[in-house]
C-alpha cells in the first residue's frame, strides 16, 4: 500500500501510511491538539474531524484537545475506525475528499519542522518494570556476583516500582542534573550534591488506553486488549543516588527527576505484523501470567550520544525489544492482579532493554561496566556516564517488507545541577 503523500514513500521513512501514529502538536497559530504523522508532515486531526472526514464515534469531538486521553478512552472500535478512515484518506486510490481539497490540505498538513510536539497524552500513573533479563543479570553481577545476579523472585514475577507521572516529559525537553544524597563505599557518612553517575535506560513504554475496575484482575489477553500503543522511553537514572537510597524499597529520587518519552504513540494495530514470542521460560510461570500467543514485538532500537559541543553523535548501542523476558501485557496483567485499578493514560516502562553483547547494552552502567571501562566516542572523547551538555537520543523501528514502522526519536540534553540553590552542597 502506498500513499499519495510523496515523502511517505521515501526509503526508511519512519511514518509511512502503514504507521499513522498519534501525537499532539501546536504551531504559532494553533493551540495544542491531536495529530498523526505521514511522511514529513504532521496532520491536524482536529481539522479533519471538523471537516467531517474522520469520526471517532463518540458523543463529541475528541481531537481538538491537548491530549489523546479522550480518544483512547473510546476503546478499540474507535481506535480501529479512525485508523481505517485515515488510511482511506491518505492511500493512493482511496477516498479523494482530502487529496482533492487544496484548502483543507493546506490547513491540515504542517511540515514537521514547523510543529512543536507536546506530551502526547496526560500521564495518569507511571510504573517502571525491571523485565529485561540481560540487564538484570548484568546489574546483579556487578553488585552480587553472577551466582546471585537475579533476585530469587525474578524468574517468576515481573518486578516493578511506582514512578512519578509528574516528571514524565516529551522528547526534546532538557533534563536538569539531579541533586541528592550520595555515599561512596568508603565514606563514613552521606553528603548532599549533584549526581556524578548520570545514566540512561533504553526502554519501551506501553500506553494503557482503557481502564480496569478496582478489585478485578485481568488475563494477559485482556491486558493486551487494553493497550493503546507504544512509545520510546528513557528512564533517566542517577546511579550514585540510587546506590545509597534503594535499600530496602527500591528506586526513589534516583528515578523521580525525569522520564522522557517520544512524542509519537505507535498504535498496537500498526505493530501487529511484528509480534513475536517471549523467550522460553527457565521457570514455569504461574497460570495468570500465561500468554495466549505472541505478545512481544520485533523492534530495532538504537542509542546515540552527542557530546557537549560536538557536531557528530556516536551510536553507542543497538538492540531489540524482543530481548524482553516479560511482555507489556504480562506486566499489565500482573499490575492489576492484586485488584490495582489501571487508568486511561497509565504508562508502563518495560525496563532496560539489553541484548547479550556489550554493543547491545541499554545503559551506560552496563556499557562502562560500572564506570570501570570507559566508552570512546567517534570524536575521541571518553565517557563512563553522562556529562553536562551531552545529548542522548533513542530511536526505534519495526522493519517491514519495503516499509518501516518508526517511533521517531526520544532525545534529551543535560543541564548543570543547580548547586547554588544549596549553599552547603558539595560541588
C-alpha positions in Angstrom: 0.0 0.0 0.0 1.3 3.5 -1.0 0.3 7.0 0.0 -0.2 10.0 -2.3 1.9 11.9 0.1 5.3 11.6 -1.6 7.5 11.9 1.4 5.8 8.9 3.0 7.4 6.6 0.3 11.0 7.7 1.0 13.2 4.8 1.9 13.5 4.3 5.7 10.8 6.9 6.4 9.5 6.4 10.0 6.0 7.4 9.1 4.7 5.6 6.0 1.0 5.0 5.6 1.3 1.7 7.4 2.2 3.6 10.6 -0.1 6.6 11.3 1.0 7.2 14.9 -0.8 9.6 17.2 0.6 12.7 18.9 -0.1 16.3 20.0 1.3 19.3 18.3 1.0 23.1 18.2 2.1 26.0 16.0 2.3 29.7 16.5 -1.3 29.9 15.1 -2.7 26.7 16.6 -3.1 25.6 20.2 -2.1 22.1 21.1 -4.4 19.4 19.5 -4.2 15.8 18.3 -2.4 14.8 15.2 -1.0 11.9 13.2 2.2 11.7 11.1 2.6 10.9 7.4 6.0 11.3 5.7 7.5 14.5 6.9 4.1 16.1 7.8 2.1 16.5 10.9 -1.6 16.1 10.1 -4.1 18.0 12.2 -6.8 15.5 13.2 -9.0 18.3 14.7 -9.2 19.9 11.2 -10.1 16.6 9.6 -12.7 15.9 12.4 -14.2 19.4 12.0 -14.4 18.8 8.2 -16.3 15.6 8.8 -13.7 13.4 7.2 -12.9 11.4 10.4 -15.2 10.4 13.3 -14.1 8.6 16.4 -17.8 7.7 17.1 -18.1 9.5 20.5 -20.7 12.0 21.6 -18.4 14.9 20.9 -15.2 15.8 19.2 -12.0 14.3 20.7 -9.2 15.6 18.6 -9.4 19.3 19.4 -7.8 18.6 22.8 -4.2 18.8 24.1 -4.1 15.1 24.9 -5.1 11.8 23.4 -6.9 10.6 26.5 -10.4 11.2 25.4 -9.8 9.3 22.1 -8.0 6.5 23.9 -10.9 6.2 26.3 -13.3 5.3 23.5 -11.7 1.9 23.0 -10.7 -0.4 20.3 -13.6 0.2 17.9 -12.8 3.9 17.8 -9.0 3.3 17.5 -9.5 0.9 14.6 -12.2 3.0 13.0 -10.1 6.2 12.9 -7.1 4.3 11.7 -9.2 2.9 8.8 -10.6 6.3 7.9 -7.1 7.9 7.9 -5.8 5.1 5.8 -8.6 5.5 3.2 -7.9 9.3 3.1 -4.2 9.0 2.7 -3.7 6.0 0.4 -3.4 6.0 -3.4 -6.8 5.4 -4.8 -8.6 5.9 -1.6 -11.2 8.5 -0.5 -10.4 11.7 -2.5 -12.1 14.0 -0.1 -8.7 15.2 1.4 -6.4 14.8 -1.6 -8.8 16.8 -3.7 -9.4 19.6 -1.2 -6.4 22.0 -1.6 -7.7 24.4 1.1 -8.1 21.6 3.7 -4.7 20.1 2.8 -3.0 23.5 3.3 -4.7 23.8 6.7 -4.3 20.3 7.9 -0.8 19.4 6.7 2.0 21.1 8.7 5.7 20.4 7.9 7.2 18.7 10.9 9.9 21.3 11.3 7.1 23.9 11.8 5.3 22.0 14.5 6.1 21.9 18.2 5.4 18.4 19.7 3.9 18.0 23.2 3.4 15.2 25.6 1.0 13.0 23.6 -1.3 12.0 26.5 -1.9 13.1 30.1 0.1 10.5 32.1 -2.2 9.2 34.8 0.3 7.0 36.6 3.7 5.7 35.7 5.1 2.3 36.6 8.6 1.1 35.6 9.5 -2.5 35.4 12.8 -4.4 35.5 11.9 -7.0 32.9 15.0 -7.3 30.7 16.9 -10.5 31.7 20.3 -9.5 30.4 20.1 -6.1 32.1 19.0 -7.6 35.4 21.8 -10.2 35.1 24.4 -7.5 34.3 23.5 -5.2 37.1 23.1 -8.1 39.5 26.5 -9.4 38.6 28.1 -6.0 39.3 26.7 -5.9 42.8 26.2 -9.5 43.9 28.3 -11.7 41.5 27.0 -13.9 38.7 25.9 -16.7 41.0 23.4 -14.3 42.8 22.7 -11.9 39.9 19.0 -12.4 39.7 16.8 -12.0 42.8 15.0 -15.2 43.7 11.7 -13.9 42.5 12.9 -12.5 39.1 12.1 -15.6 37.0 8.6 -15.8 38.5 7.3 -12.2 38.5 7.7 -9.0 36.5 9.3 -6.8 39.1 8.4 -3.1 39.1 8.0 0.1 41.1 5.7 3.1 41.1 7.4 6.1 39.5 6.4 9.7 39.1 3.9 10.8 36.4 4.7 14.4 37.2 8.1 14.3 35.7 7.3 12.3 32.5 8.4 14.7 29.7 8.3 14.8 26.0 11.3 14.3 23.8 13.4 17.5 23.4 12.8 18.7 26.9 16.2 19.4 28.6 16.9 17.5 31.8 18.4 19.1 34.9 21.2 17.0 36.6 19.6 15.9 39.9 20.9 16.6 43.4 20.7 14.1 46.1 22.3 12.2 49.0 25.5 10.4 48.0 27.6 7.9 49.9 30.6 6.1 48.5 31.6 2.7 49.7 34.5 4.2 51.8 32.5 7.3 53.1 31.7 7.3 56.8 28.6 9.4 56.2 26.4 10.6 53.3 26.8 14.1 51.7 24.5 16.2 49.5 25.5 17.1 46.0 25.0 16.7 42.2 24.7 13.2 40.7 28.1 12.2 39.2 26.9 8.9 37.6 24.0 10.1 35.4 22.7 7.4 33.1 20.0 6.5 30.6 17.8 3.4 30.4 16.7 2.4 26.9 13.1 1.2 27.3 9.7 0.9 25.5 6.6 2.3 27.2 3.2 0.8 26.9 0.3 3.2 27.0 -2.9 2.0 28.6 -6.0 3.0 26.6 -8.8 1.6 28.7 -9.2 1.3 32.5 -9.8 -1.7 34.7 -12.1 -2.0 37.7 -10.6 -1.8 41.2 -10.6 -5.2 42.7 -10.9 -7.1 39.4 -7.9 -8.9 37.9 -7.5 -9.4 34.2 -6.0 -12.0 32.0 -2.9 -11.4 29.8 -5.2 -11.4 26.7 -7.5 -8.8 28.3 -4.4 -6.7 29.3 -3.2 -6.8 25.7 -6.6 -5.6 24.5 -6.4 -2.6 26.8 -3.0 -1.3 25.5 -3.5 1.6 23.0 0.1 1.7 21.7 3.8 2.1 22.5 6.4 4.9 22.8 10.2 5.1 23.2 11.1 5.7 26.8 14.3 6.9 28.5 14.2 6.4 32.3 17.0 8.7 33.3 18.8 7.3 36.3 21.1 8.8 38.9 23.2 5.7 39.7 25.1 7.1 42.7 21.9 8.4 44.4 20.2 5.1 43.7 23.1 3.1 45.2 22.6 4.8 48.6 18.8 5.1 48.7 17.5 1.9 47.1 17.6 -0.5 50.0 15.1 -1.8 51.1 12.3 -0.2 49.0 14.0 0.3 45.6 14.4 3.4 43.4 13.1 6.8 44.6 14.7 10.1 43.9 17.3 8.5 41.6 14.4 7.9 39.1 11.9 10.6 40.0 13.6 13.6 38.4 12.8 12.8 34.7 11.5 10.2 32.3 11.5 11.1 28.6 9.1 9.6 26.0 8.8 10.0 22.3 6.1 12.4 21.0 4.5 9.7 18.9 2.4 6.8 20.2 2.6 4.0 17.6 -0.6 2.1 17.7 -0.8 -1.6 18.5 -2.5 -2.1 15.2 0.5 -0.8 13.3 2.8 -3.2 15.2 0.6 -6.2 14.6 2.7 -7.7 11.8 5.8 -7.6 14.1 4.5 -9.7 17.0 7.0 -12.2 18.4 7.1 -14.5 21.4 8.7 -14.1 24.7 11.7 -16.5 25.4 11.4 -20.0 26.7 10.9 -19.9 30.4 13.6 -21.0 32.8 10.9 -21.4 35.5 7.3 -22.1 34.6 5.2 -19.1 35.2 2.0 -19.2 37.3 -1.1 -19.6 35.1 -2.3 -16.0 35.5 0.8 -14.9 33.5 0.3 -17.4 30.7 0.4 -15.8 27.2 -2.3 -17.0 24.7 0.1 -16.0 21.8 3.0 -13.8 20.8 3.0 -10.7 23.0 6.3 -9.1 22.2 7.4 -7.1 19.1 10.4 -7.2 16.8 11.5 -3.5 17.2 15.1 -2.4 16.4 16.4 0.1 18.9 19.4 2.4 18.9 21.1 4.8 21.4 23.4 7.7 20.4 25.4 10.2 22.4 26.3 13.7 21.1 29.0 15.1 23.4 28.8 18.7 24.7 29.9 21.0 21.9 30.2 18.1 19.4 28.9 18.0 15.9 28.6 14.3 15.4 26.7 11.8 17.5 28.1 8.3 18.2 25.8 5.2 18.2 26.7 3.5 21.5 24.1 0.7 21.5 21.9 -1.3 19.1 19.4 -3.9 20.5 15.9 -5.1 20.0 12.7 -5.1 22.1 12.4 -8.8 21.5 15.0 -9.3 24.2 12.5 -8.7 26.9 11.7 -11.6 29.3 8.2 -10.3 30.1 5.8 -8.6 27.7 3.9 -5.4 28.4 0.7 -7.4 28.5 2.1 -9.7 31.2 3.3 -6.6 33.1 -0.2 -5.0 32.9 -1.9 -8.3 33.9 0.4 -8.6 36.9 -0.1 -5.0 37.9 -3.9 -5.5 38.0 -3.7 -8.9 39.6 -3.9 -7.5 43.2 -7.0 -5.5 42.3 -5.0 -2.4 41.5 -7.1 -0.1 39.3 -5.4 0.8 36.0 -6.4 4.1 34.2 -6.6 5.5 30.8 -3.2 7.2 30.3 -1.2 4.9 32.5 2.4 4.4 31.3 4.3 1.1 31.8 8.0 1.2 31.3 9.4 -2.1 30.0 12.7 -1.9 32.0 16.1 -1.6 30.3 16.4 -3.5 27.1 19.8 -5.1 26.7 21.0 -7.9 24.4 23.7 -10.5 25.1 26.6 -8.5 23.6 28.2 -5.4 25.0 27.2 -3.4 21.9 23.6 -4.3 22.8 23.5 -3.0 26.4 20.8 -0.4 27.0 22.5 1.7 29.8 25.9 3.3 30.4 26.1 1.4 33.7 26.4 -1.7 31.6 28.4 -0.3 28.7 31.1 1.1 31.0 30.6 -1.8 33.5 30.0 0.4 36.5 32.5 3.1 35.3 35.5 0.7 35.0 35.5 0.5 31.2 35.2 4.0 29.6 33.4 4.3 26.3 35.3 6.0 23.4 33.2 8.2 21.2 33.8 8.8 17.5 35.2 12.3 18.5 37.9 10.6 20.6 36.3 11.7 23.8 35.6 9.1 26.5 32.6 8.7 28.8 31.7 6.5 31.7 28.5 8.4 32.4 26.7 11.4 31.0 28.3 14.8 31.4 26.6 18.3 31.3 25.7 19.4 27.8 25.6 15.8 26.4 22.6 14.9 24.4 21.2 11.3 24.4 18.9 10.1 21.7 16.9 6.9 21.4 15.3 5.8 18.2 13.5 2.6 17.0 11.5 1.0 14.2 9.9 -2.3 13.2 11.2 -3.2 9.7 8.6 -4.5 7.3 8.9 -5.6 3.6 9.7 -2.2 1.9 8.4 -0.1 4.8 9.3 0.9 8.3 7.1 1.5 11.3 9.1 4.1 13.2 8.9 5.8 16.5 10.9 8.9 15.6 13.3 10.0 18.3 13.4 10.4 22.1 16.0 12.9 22.9 17.2 15.0 25.9 20.2 17.2 26.8 21.6 17.6 30.3 21.7 20.9 32.1 24.0 21.5 35.0 22.8 20.9 38.6 21.5 23.9 40.5 24.3 23.6 43.1 24.0 27.3 44.1 20.4 26.6 45.3 22.0 24.6 48.1 24.8 26.7 49.7 26.1 23.7 51.7 26.0 21.2 48.9 29.3 19.7 47.8 30.3 20.7 44.3 
